[in-house]
Amino acid sequence: MLYALVPTLLAAEAEGGLFDLDATLPLMAAQFLILALILNAVLYKPLGQAIDQRADYIRGKQLDAQERLEKVKSLTADYEKALAEARRKSQSIVADAQAEAQKLAAQTVADAQRQAQSEREAAQQEIDSQRQTALAALDGQVAGLSRQIVRKLLGFELG
């Protein structure tokens, strides 16, 4: 069977060989160009458009993500500033409250000291008054006792 094909192959070589330059070469080139144009119109252009659309979609999403990231960074900076301001205000409020409490405590201590001083002075006056009364009573008793001692010793009363 192999021997039957050999004469036909030899006959084909005898006619034009492997590179036969007759009308089939331009026809094949034209077919190739038509096939390339059809493939370009049917396959490559739509595929290129889909790839371009996808690239545009990705670029749009990246830009949107960058804008959102910038917005988030801006909001974060604003919130951090507001937080720092709130902390500063709260520290100021706490410091003012502590100063007010110290002032109130000092005033309360001063009032208590004044009240204690006035009570001490009132007590001292009461003590002095009672001492004067006791001394006066004691003077009266000393005088009476002195007269009794003189009368008993001398037997009569002096004037």
Backbone as JSON Lines, residues from 0, in Angstrom:
{"i":0,"aa":"M","n":[0.83,-1.17,0.0],"ca":[0.0,0.0,0.0],"c":[0.88,1.24,0.0]}
{"i":1,"aa":"L","n":[1.89,1.2,0.73],"ca":[2.83,2.3,0.74],"c":[3.45,2.47,-0.64]}
{"i":2,"aa":"Y","n":[3.6,1.4,-1.32],"ca":[4.2,1.45,-2.65],"c":[3.27,2.09,-3.65]}
{"i":3,"aa":"A","n":[1.98,2.08,-3.38],"ca":[1.03,2.67,-4.31],"c":[1.06,4.18,-4.23]}
{"i":4,"aa":"L","n":[1.39,4.79,-3.09],"ca":[1.4,6.25,-2.91],"c":[2.68,6.86,-3.46]}
{"i":5,"aa":"V","n":[3.71,6.17,-3.51],"ca":[4.98,6.71,-3.95],"c":[4.9,7.24,-5.37]}
{"i":6,"aa":"P","n":[4.29,6.56,-6.33],"ca":[4.25,7.13,-7.69],"c":[3.44,8.41,-7.75]}
{"i":7,"aa":"T","n":[2.4,8.55,-6.95],"ca":[1.62,9.78,-7.0],"c":[2.39,10.94,-6.41]}
{"i":8,"aa":"L","n":[3.17,10.71,-5.37],"ca":[3.99,11.77,-4.78],"c":[5.08,12.19,-5.75]}
{"i":9,"aa":"L","n":[5.66,11.27,-6.42],"ca":[6.68,11.59,-7.41],"c":[6.1,12.36,-8.57]}
{"i":10,"aa":"A","n":[4.88,12.07,-8.92],"ca":[4.24,12.78,-10.02],"c":[3.95,14.2,-9.61]}
{"i":11,"aa":"A","n":[3.62,14.45,-8.32],"ca":[3.34,15.8,-7.86],"c":[4.61,16.62,-7.87]}
{"i":12,"aa":"E","n":[5.72,16.05,-7.56],"ca":[6.98,16.76,-7.56],"c":[7.39,17.1,-8.99]}
{"i":13,"aa":"A","n":[7.05,16.31,-9.87],"ca":[7.44,16.55,-11.24],"c":[6.66,17.71,-11.82]}
{"i":14,"aa":"E","n":[5.45,17.98,-11.35],"ca":[4.65,19.06,-11.91],"c":[5.15,20.42,-11.45]}
{"i":15,"aa":"G","n":[5.38,20.67,-10.15],"ca":[5.78,22.0,-9.72],"c":[6.65,21.97,-8.5]}
{"i":16,"aa":"G","n":[6.7,20.95,-7.84],"ca":[7.53,20.83,-6.68],"c":[6.84,21.39,-5.44]}
{"i":17,"aa":"L","n":[7.66,21.62,-4.48],"ca":[7.14,22.09,-3.2],"c":[6.71,23.54,-3.29]}
{"i":18,"aa":"F","n":[7.42,24.38,-3.97],"ca":[7.09,25.8,-4.1],"c":[6.66,26.08,-5.54]}
{"i":19,"aa":"D","n":[5.45,25.81,-5.81],"ca":[4.91,26.04,-7.15],"c":[4.38,27.46,-7.19]}
{"i":20,"aa":"L","n":[4.93,28.32,-8.04],"ca":[4.55,29.72,-8.09],"c":[3.53,29.95,-9.19]}
{"i":21,"aa":"D","n":[2.4,29.38,-9.07],"ca":[1.32,29.63,-10.03],"c":[0.28,30.52,-9.35]}
{"i":22,"aa":"A","n":[-0.95,30.49,-9.72],"ca":[-2.0,31.39,-9.23],"c":[-2.46,31.05,-7.83]}
{"i":23,"aa":"T","n":[-2.06,29.91,-7.29],"ca":[-2.51,29.55,-5.95],"c":[-1.83,30.4,-4.87]}
{"i":24,"aa":"L","n":[-0.62,30.86,-5.13],"ca":[0.07,31.66,-4.11],"c":[-0.64,32.99,-3.86]}
{"i":25,"aa":"P","n":[-0.97,33.77,-4.86],"ca":[-1.72,35.0,-4.58],"c":[-3.1,34.72,-4.01]}
{"i":26,"aa":"L","n":[-3.7,33.61,-4.45],"ca":[-5.02,33.27,-3.92],"c":[-4.91,32.93,-2.42]}
{"i":27,"aa":"M","n":[-3.88,32.21,-2.03],"ca":[-3.68,31.88,-0.62],"c":[-3.37,33.14,0.19]}
{"i":28,"aa":"A","n":[-2.59,34.05,-0.37],"ca":[-2.29,35.31,0.32],"c":[-3.56,36.11,0.5]}
{"i":29,"aa":"A","n":[-4.41,36.16,-0.52],"ca":[-5.68,36.89,-0.42],"c":[-6.56,36.24,0.62]}
{"i":30,"aa":"Q","n":[-6.62,34.91,0.64],"ca":[-7.42,34.2,1.64],"c":[-6.89,34.5,3.05]}
{"i":31,"aa":"F","n":[-5.57,34.53,3.2],"ca":[-4.97,34.85,4.5],"c":[-5.35,36.25,4.93]}
{"i":32,"aa":"L","n":[-5.26,37.22,4.01],"ca":[-5.64,38.6,4.36],"c":[-7.11,38.72,4.7]}
{"i":33,"aa":"I","n":[-7.97,38.04,3.94],"ca":[-9.41,38.06,4.23],"c":[-9.66,37.43,5.59]}
{"i":34,"aa":"L","n":[-9.0,36.29,5.85],"ca":[-9.15,35.64,7.15],"c":[-8.67,36.57,8.26]}
{"i":35,"aa":"A","n":[-7.54,37.27,8.06],"ca":[-7.04,38.21,9.07],"c":[-8.02,39.34,9.29]}
{"i":36,"aa":"L","n":[-8.61,39.88,8.22],"ca":[-9.61,40.95,8.35],"c":[-10.85,40.45,9.08]}
{"i":37,"aa":"I","n":[-11.31,39.26,8.74],"ca":[-12.5,38.71,9.4],"c":[-12.21,38.47,10.88]}
{"i":38,"aa":"L","n":[-11.05,37.85,11.17],"ca":[-10.68,37.62,12.57],"c":[-10.54,38.94,13.33]}
{"i":39,"aa":"N","n":[-9.97,39.93,12.67],"ca":[-9.82,41.25,13.3],"c":[-11.19,41.84,13.61]}
{"i":40,"aa":"A","n":[-12.12,41.78,12.65],"ca":[-13.44,42.38,12.85],"c":[-14.27,41.58,13.84]}
{"i":41,"aa":"V","n":[-14.18,40.26,13.77],"ca":[-15.06,39.42,14.59],"c":[-14.44,39.14,15.96]}
{"i":42,"aa":"L","n":[-13.15,38.95,16.05],"ca":[-12.56,38.49,17.29],"c":[-11.68,39.55,17.96]}
{"i":43,"aa":"Y","n":[-10.7,40.08,17.24],"ca":[-9.7,40.92,17.88],"c":[-10.26,42.28,18.32]}
{"i":44,"aa":"K","n":[-11.04,42.95,17.49],"ca":[-11.6,44.26,17.89],"c":[-12.52,44.14,19.09]}
{"i":45,"aa":"P","n":[-13.5,43.21,19.1],"ca":[-14.35,43.09,20.29],"c":[-13.56,42.71,21.54]}
{"i":46,"aa":"L","n":[-12.57,41.83,21.35],"ca":[-11.75,41.45,22.49],"c":[-10.93,42.64,22.98]}
{"i":47,"aa":"G","n":[-10.37,43.42,22.08],"ca":[-9.62,44.62,22.45],"c":[-10.52,45.65,23.13]}
{"i":48,"aa":"Q","n":[-11.76,45.78,22.61],"ca":[-12.71,46.72,23.24],"c":[-13.07,46.25,24.65]}
{"i":49,"aa":"A","n":[-13.28,44.96,24.81],"ca":[-13.61,44.43,26.15],"c":[-12.44,44.64,27.1]}
{"i":50,"aa":"I","n":[-11.22,44.43,26.6],"ca":[-10.04,44.64,27.44],"c":[-9.9,46.12,27.79]}
{"i":51,"aa":"D","n":[-10.14,47.02,26.81],"ca":[-10.08,48.46,27.08],"c":[-11.15,48.89,28.07]}
{"i":52,"aa":"Q","n":[-12.37,48.35,27.9],"ca":[-13.44,48.69,28.84],"c":[-13.09,48.21,30.25]}
{"i":53,"aa":"R","n":[-12.54,47.04,30.32],"ca":[-12.16,46.51,31.64],"c":[-11.05,47.36,32.25]}
{"i":54,"aa":"A","n":[-10.08,47.77,31.43],"ca":[-9.0,48.62,31.94],"c":[-9.56,49.96,32.4]}
{"i":55,"aa":"D","n":[-10.51,50.53,31.61],"ca":[-11.14,51.8,32.02],"c":[-11.92,51.62,33.32]}
{"i":56,"aa":"Y","n":[-12.63,50.51,33.46],"ca":[-13.38,50.22,34.68],"c":[-12.43,50.13,35.88]}
{"i":57,"aa":"I","n":[-11.32,49.43,35.7],"ca":[-10.34,49.28,36.78],"c":[-9.74,50.63,37.14]}
{"i":58,"aa":"R","n":[-9.37,51.45,36.11],"ca":[-8.83,52.79,36.38],"c":[-9.84,53.64,37.14]}
{"i":59,"aa":"G","n":[-11.11,53.56,36.73],"ca":[-12.17,54.32,37.42],"c":[-12.31,53.89,38.87]}
{"i":60,"aa":"K","n":[-12.28,52.59,39.1],"ca":[-12.39,52.09,40.47],"c":[-11.18,52.49,41.3]}
{"i":61,"aa":"Q","n":[-9.99,52.48,40.69],"ca":[-8.79,52.9,41.41],"c":[-8.87,54.38,41.77]}
{"i":62,"aa":"L","n":[-9.32,55.21,40.84],"ca":[-9.47,56.64,41.13],"c":[-10.5,56.86,42.23]}
{"i":63,"aa":"D","n":[-11.61,56.12,42.14],"ca":[-12.65,56.24,43.17],"c":[-12.1,55.81,44.53]}
{"i":64,"aa":"A","n":[-11.32,54.73,44.54],"ca":[-10.73,54.26,45.8],"c":[-9.74,55.28,46.34]}
{"i":65,"aa":"Q","n":[-8.95,55.9,45.46],"ca":[-7.99,56.92,45.91],"c":[-8.73,58.13,46.47]}
{"i":66,"aa":"E","n":[-9.82,58.53,45.81],"ca":[-10.61,59.67,46.32],"c":[-11.19,59.34,47.69]}
{"i":67,"aa":"R","n":[-11.71,58.13,47.81],"ca":[-12.28,57.73,49.1],"c":[-11.2,57.67,50.17]}
{"i":68,"aa":"L","n":[-10.02,57.17,49.8],"ca":[-8.92,57.12,50.75],"c":[-8.51,58.51,51.2]}
{"i":69,"aa":"E","n":[-8.44,59.45,50.26],"ca":[-8.11,60.83,50.61],"c":[-9.19,61.42,51.51]}
{"i":70,"aa":"K","n":[-10.45,61.11,51.22],"ca":[-11.55,61.6,52.04],"c":[-11.46,61.03,53.46]}
{"i":71,"aa":"V","n":[-11.15,59.73,53.54],"ca":[-11.01,59.09,54.85],"c":[-9.84,59.71,55.61]}
{"i":72,"aa":"K","n":[-8.72,59.95,54.92],"ca":[-7.58,60.57,55.59],"c":[-7.95,61.96,56.08]}
{"i":73,"aa":"S","n":[-8.68,62.71,55.27],"ca":[-9.09,64.05,55.67],"c":[-10.02,64.0,56.88]}
{"i":74,"aa":"L","n":[-10.99,63.09,56.84],"ca":[-11.91,62.95,57.97],"c":[-11.17,62.49,59.22]}
{"i":75,"aa":"T","n":[-10.22,61.59,59.04],"ca":[-9.44,61.12,60.19],"c":[-8.65,62.27,60.8]}
{"i":76,"aa":"A","n":[-8.05,63.08,59.95],"ca":[-7.3,64.24,60.46],"c":[-8.23,65.2,61.18]}
{"i":77,"aa":"D","n":[-9.43,65.43,60.6],"ca":[-10.39,66.33,61.25],"c":[-10.83,65.77,62.59]}
{"i":78,"aa":"Y","n":[-11.1,64.46,62.64],"ca":[-11.53,63.85,63.89],"c":[-10.42,63.88,64.93]}
{"i":79,"aa":"E","n":[-9.19,63.68,64.49],"ca":[-8.07,63.74,65.43],"c":[-7.9,65.15,65.98]}
{"i":80,"aa":"K","n":[-8.09,66.15,65.12],"ca":[-8.01,67.54,65.6],"c":[-9.13,67.81,66.6]}
{"i":81,"aa":"A","n":[-10.34,67.35,66.26],"ca":[-11.47,67.55,67.17],"c":[-11.24,66.83,68.48]}
{"i":82,"aa":"L","n":[-10.68,65.62,68.41],"ca":[-10.4,64.86,69.62],"c":[-9.34,65.56,70.47]}
{"i":83,"aa":"A","n":[-8.31,66.08,69.81],"ca":[-7.27,66.81,70.56],"c":[-7.87,68.06,71.21]}
{"i":84,"aa":"E","n":[-8.74,68.75,70.48],"ca":[-9.4,69.95,71.04],"c":[-10.27,69.56,72.23]}
{"i":85,"aa":"A","n":[-11.01,68.46,72.09],"ca":[-11.86,68.0,73.19],"c":[-11.02,67.62,74.41]}
{"i":86,"aa":"R","n":[-9.9,66.95,74.17],"ca":[-9.01,66.6,75.29],"c":[-8.47,67.85,75.96]}
{"i":87,"aa":"R","n":[-8.06,68.83,75.15],"ca":[-7.53,70.07,75.71],"c":[-8.61,70.76,76.54]}
{"i":88,"aa":"K","n":[-9.83,70.81,76.0],"ca":[-10.93,71.45,76.75],"c":[-11.23,70.7,78.03]}
{"i":89,"aa":"S","n":[-11.23,69.36,77.96],"ca":[-11.53,68.59,79.17],"c":[-10.44,68.78,80.21]}
{"i":90,"aa":"Q","n":[-9.17,68.84,79.77],"ca":[-8.09,69.09,80.72],"c":[-8.22,70.48,81.32]}
{"i":91,"aa":"S","n":[-8.63,71.44,80.51],"ca":[-8.84,72.79,81.02],"c":[-9.98,72.81,82.04]}
{"i":92,"aa":"I","n":[-11.04,72.1,81.73],"ca":[-12.19,72.04,82.64],"c":[-11.78,71.37,83.95]}
{"i":93,"aa":"V","n":[-11.01,70.29,83.84],"ca":[-10.55,69.59,85.06],"c":[-9.64,70.5,85.88]}
{"i":94,"aa":"A","n":[-8.73,71.21,85.21],"ca":[-7.83,72.11,85.92],"c":[-8.62,73.24,86.59]}
{"i":95,"aa":"D","n":[-9.62,73.78,85.87],"ca":[-10.45,74.83,86.46],"c":[-11.23,74.3,87.66]}
{"i":96,"aa":"A","n":[-11.76,73.08,87.52],"ca":[-12.51,72.48,88.63],"c":[-11.61,72.25,89.83]}
{"i":97,"aa":"Q","n":[-10.38,71.79,89.58],"ca":[-9.45,71.57,90.69],"c":[-9.09,72.9,91.36]}
{"i":98,"aa":"A","n":[-8.87,73.93,90.56],"ca":[-8.55,75.25,91.13],"c":[-9.73,75.76,91.94]}
{"i":99,"aa":"E","n":[-10.93,75.58,91.41],"ca":[-12.14,76.03,92.12],"c":[-12.3,75.24,93.42]}
{"i":100,"aa":"A","n":[-12.03,73.93,93.36],"ca":[-12.15,73.1,94.57],"c":[-11.11,73.53,95.61]}
{"i":101,"aa":"Q","n":[-9.89,73.8,95.17],"ca":[-8.86,74.26,96.1],"c":[-9.24,75.61,96.71]}
{"i":102,"aa":"K","n":[-9.78,76.48,95.86],"ca":[-10.2,77.8,96.35],"c":[-11.33,77.64,97.37]}
{"i":103,"aa":"L","n":[-12.29,76.77,97.06],"ca":[-13.41,76.53,97.97],"c":[-12.91,75.9,99.27]}
{"i":104,"aa":"A","n":[-11.96,74.96,99.15],"ca":[-11.41,74.32,100.36],"c":[-10.66,75.34,101.2]}
{"i":105,"aa":"A","n":[-9.88,76.2,100.56],"ca":[-9.14,77.22,101.3],"c":[-10.11,78.18,101.99]}
{"i":106,"aa":"Q","n":[-11.17,78.53,101.28],"ca":[-12.17,79.44,101.87],"c":[-12.86,78.75,103.05]}
{"i":107,"aa":"T","n":[-13.19,77.48,102.89],"ca":[-13.84,76.73,103.98],"c":[-12.92,76.63,105.18]}
{"i":108,"aa":"V","n":[-11.63,76.35,104.94],"ca":[-10.66,76.28,106.03],"c":[-10.54,77.64,106.72]}
{"i":109,"aa":"A","n":[-10.49,78.71,105.92],"ca":[-10.38,80.05,106.49],"c":[-11.62,80.38,107.32]}
{"i":110,"aa":"D","n":[-12.81,80.01,106.8],"ca":[-14.04,80.25,107.56],"c":[-14.03,79.46,108.86]}
{"i":111,"aa":"A","n":[-13.58,78.22,108.8],"ca":[-13.52,77.39,110.01],"c":[-12.53,77.96,111.0]}
{"i":112,"aa":"Q","n":[-11.38,78.46,110.51],"ca":[-10.39,79.05,111.4],"c":[-10.94,80.33,112.04]}
{"i":113,"aa":"R","n":[-11.66,81.14,111.23],"ca":[-12.26,82.36,111.8],"c":[-13.3,82.0,112.86]}
{"i":114,"aa":"Q","n":[-14.11,81.0,112.56],"ca":[-15.14,80.59,113.52],"c":[-14.48,80.04,114.79]}
{"i":115,"aa":"A","n":[-13.43,79.25,114.61],"ca":[-12.73,78.69,115.79],"c":[-12.1,79.82,116.59]}
{"i":116,"aa":"Q","n":[-11.52,80.8,115.91],"ca":[-10.91,81.94,116.6],"c":[-11.97,82.72,117.38]}
{"i":117,"aa":"S","n":[-13.13,82.95,116.73],"ca":[-14.17,83.7,117.44],"c":[-14.7,82.9,118.62]}
{"i":118,"aa":"E","n":[-14.83,81.58,118.46],"ca":[-15.28,80.76,119.59],"c":[-14.22,80.75,120.7]}
{"i":119,"aa":"R","n":[-12.93,80.71,120.29],"ca":[-11.85,80.75,121.28],"c":[-11.89,82.08,122.04]}
{"i":120,"aa":"E","n":[-12.1,83.17,121.29],"ca":[-12.15,84.48,121.95],"c":[-13.36,84.58,122.87]}
{"i":121,"aa":"A","n":[-14.5,84.03,122.42],"ca":[-15.7,84.04,123.27],"c":[-15.46,83.21,124.52]}
{"i":122,"aa":"A","n":[-14.8,82.08,124.37],"ca":[-14.5,81.23,125.52],"c":[-13.53,81.94,126.46]}
{"i":123,"aa":"Q","n":[-12.52,82.63,125.85],"ca":[-11.56,83.37,126.67],"c":[-12.26,84.48,127.45]}
{"i":124,"aa":"Q","n":[-13.19,85.15,126.78],"ca":[-13.94,86.21,127.47],"c":[-14.78,85.62,128.59]}
{"i":125,"aa":"E","n":[-15.39,84.47,128.32],"ca":[-16.2,83.81,129.35],"c":[-15.31,83.41,130.52]}
{"i":126,"aa":"I","n":[-14.13,82.89,130.2],"ca":[-13.19,82.49,131.27],"c":[-12.75,83.72,132.06]}
{"i":127,"aa":"D","n":[-12.43,84.8,131.36],"ca":[-12.03,86.02,132.05],"c":[-13.15,86.55,132.93]}
{"i":128,"aa":"S","n":[-14.35,86.51,132.41],"ca":[-15.51,86.99,133.19],"c":[-15.71,86.14,134.44]}
{"i":129,"aa":"Q","n":[-15.63,84.82,134.26],"ca":[-15.79,83.94,135.42],"c":[-14.63,84.12,136.4]}
{"i":130,"aa":"R","n":[-13.44,84.37,135.91],"ca":[-12.3,84.58,136.78],"c":[-12.48,85.87,137.59]}
{"i":131,"aa":"Q","n":[-12.94,86.91,136.87],"ca":[-13.19,88.16,137.59],"c":[-14.26,87.96,138.67]}
{"i":132,"aa":"T","n":[-15.29,87.21,138.28],"ca":[-16.34,86.95,139.27],"c":[-15.79,86.13,140.42]}
{"i":133,"aa":"A","n":[-14.97,85.13,140.1],"ca":[-14.39,84.29,141.16],"c":[-13.44,85.1,142.02]}
{"i":134,"aa":"L","n":[-12.62,85.98,141.4],"ca":[-11.7,86.81,142.16],"c":[-12.47,87.78,143.06]}
{"i":135,"aa":"A","n":[-13.55,88.33,142.53],"ca":[-14.36,89.24,143.34],"c":[-14.97,88.49,144.53]}
{"i":136,"aa":"A","n":[-15.46,87.3,144.26],"ca":[-16.05,86.5,145.34],"c":[-14.97,86.1,146.33]}
{"i":137,"aa":"L","n":[-13.8,85.77,145.82],"ca":[-12.68,85.38,146.66],"c":[-12.22,86.58,147.5]}
{"i":138,"aa":"D","n":[-12.17,87.77,146.89],"ca":[-11.8,88.97,147.65],"c":[-12.79,89.2,148.81]}
{"i":139,"aa":"G","n":[-14.06,89.0,148.5],"ca":[-15.06,89.17,149.55],"c":[-14.88,88.15,150.67]}
{"i":140,"aa":"Q","n":[-14.6,86.93,150.3],"ca":[-14.38,85.88,151.3],"c":[-13.1,86.12,152.08]}
{"i":141,"aa":"V","n":[-12.02,86.58,151.38],"ca":[-10.75,86.86,152.05],"c":[-10.98,87.98,153.07]}
{"i":142,"aa":"A","n":[-11.7,89.0,152.66],"ca":[-11.96,90.11,153.58],"c":[-12.76,89.63,154.79]}
{"i":143,"aa":"G","n":[-13.77,88.81,154.53],"ca":[-14.59,88.28,155.64],"c":[-13.78,87.4,156.56]}
{"i":144,"aa":"L","n":[-12.94,86.54,155.97],"ca":[-12.1,85.64,156.76],"c":[-11.05,86.44,157.53]}
{"i":145,"aa":"S","n":[-10.5,87.47,156.89],"ca":[-9.51,88.3,157.59],"c":[-10.17,88.96,158.8]}
{"i":146,"aa":"R","n":[-11.35,89.46,158.65],"ca":[-12.02,90.09,159.78],"c":[-12.3,89.09,160.89]}
{"i":147,"aa":"Q","n":[-12.68,87.88,160.47],"ca":[-12.95,86.86,161.49],"c":[-11.66,86.48,162.21]}
{"i":148,"aa":"I","n":[-10.54,86.39,161.49],"ca":[-9.27,86.03,162.11],"c":[-8.85,87.16,163.07]}
{"i":149,"aa":"V","n":[-8.98,88.39,162.67],"ca":[-8.6,89.52,163.52],"c":[-9.51,89.55,164.75]}
{"i":150,"aa":"R","n":[-10.77,89.37,164.56],"ca":[-11.7,89.4,165.68],"c":[-11.4,88.27,166.65]}
{"i":151,"aa":"K","n":[-11.07,87.15,166.19],"ca":[-10.78,86.05,167.08],"c":[-9.45,86.25,167.77]}
{"i":152,"aa":"L","n":[-8.5,86.82,167.09],"ca":[-7.19,87.03,167.69],"c":[-7.22,88.21,168.64]}
{"i":153,"aa":"L","n":[-7.81,89.23,168.22],"ca":[-7.79,90.44,169.04],"c":[-9.0,90.53,169.94]}
{"i":154,"aa":"G","n":[-9.97,89.92,169.62],"ca":[-11.16,89.91,170.43],"c":[-12.08,91.05,170.08]}
{"i":155,"aa":"F","n":[-11.77,91.88,169.22],"ca":[-12.69,92.94,168.79],"c":[-12.53,93.16,167.3]}
{"i":156,"aa":"E","n":[-13.36,93.98,166.77],"ca":[-13.39,94.16,165.31],"c":[-12.82,95.5,164.99]}
{"i":157,"aa":"L","n":[-11.99,95.54,163.92],"ca":[-11.4,96.78,163.48],"c":[-12.33,97.44,162.49]}
{"i":158,"aa":"G","n":[-12.53,98.45,162.5],"ca":[-13.34,99.27,161.78],"c":[-14.07,99.2,160.66]}
